[in-house]
Amino acid sequence: MAAVTGSALVSESARLRSRGAATWAAAVSHPMVAAIGDGTLPHATFRFYFEQNIQYLHEYVRAIALTIAAAPDRTAQAVLARFLGQITETEIPANIAFLTRLGGSASSLPPALAVTSGYAGHLLAAAGSGNMAVALAALLPCQWSYGEIGQRLAAGGLPGDPVYADWIGMFAGDGYDELVQASTGLLDQHARDVDRTATAAAFDRATEFELAFWEMAYTGGAAAPGNAALS
């Protein structure tokens, strides 16, 4: 159900994206994202990112599975199953492969840091609410922002470093964009007016965690201003 703003119909995904525009922009244009795009990010920094992201993605899978359990019909289940497959069949194996290419090992990961654990906890709490719209609102900032990052960086030309070029390519394709559209469409179809406060809270916090995760990875886990409340 589209949310009504003035005389125009605004989809729930558009409403959520608009209200969190400043944080969203800071996340998708973070200095680490820019350094990936131009190929100047130190490999050690990217390795650190994957060490945390692999752990986050395993919890992301659990959150998607809980969301599938809350799906009201087979159509919703089918979209969410594709979402789940993207993570389990493509992104987790790719993250492990990237980590190996960068000299790390998925069998000896360091402990999850506070932002990683906090973000996972937020997703699991939202997904465990039994409300599919709220769960999707928490899950979407990750999927949606990576699609935007991939397309934006690819449009600027792929860097010469194959690690960064391959990572960008994973998110820049039409297939990934189509899945994002299916996921946002599912939220738009099932969000009710009564859900609007909860979906906004779930989406806003997840967007804040996206920004905090990039900052955590970029600084090697050092505390960053504004991130303490997310830990």
Helices and strands as residue ranges (DSSP letters): E 3-5, E 8-10, H 12-19, H 21-28, H 31-38, H 43-69, H 74-85, I 86-91, H 92-101, H 114-127, H 132-155, H 162-172, H 174-190, G 193-195, H 196-218, G 228-230
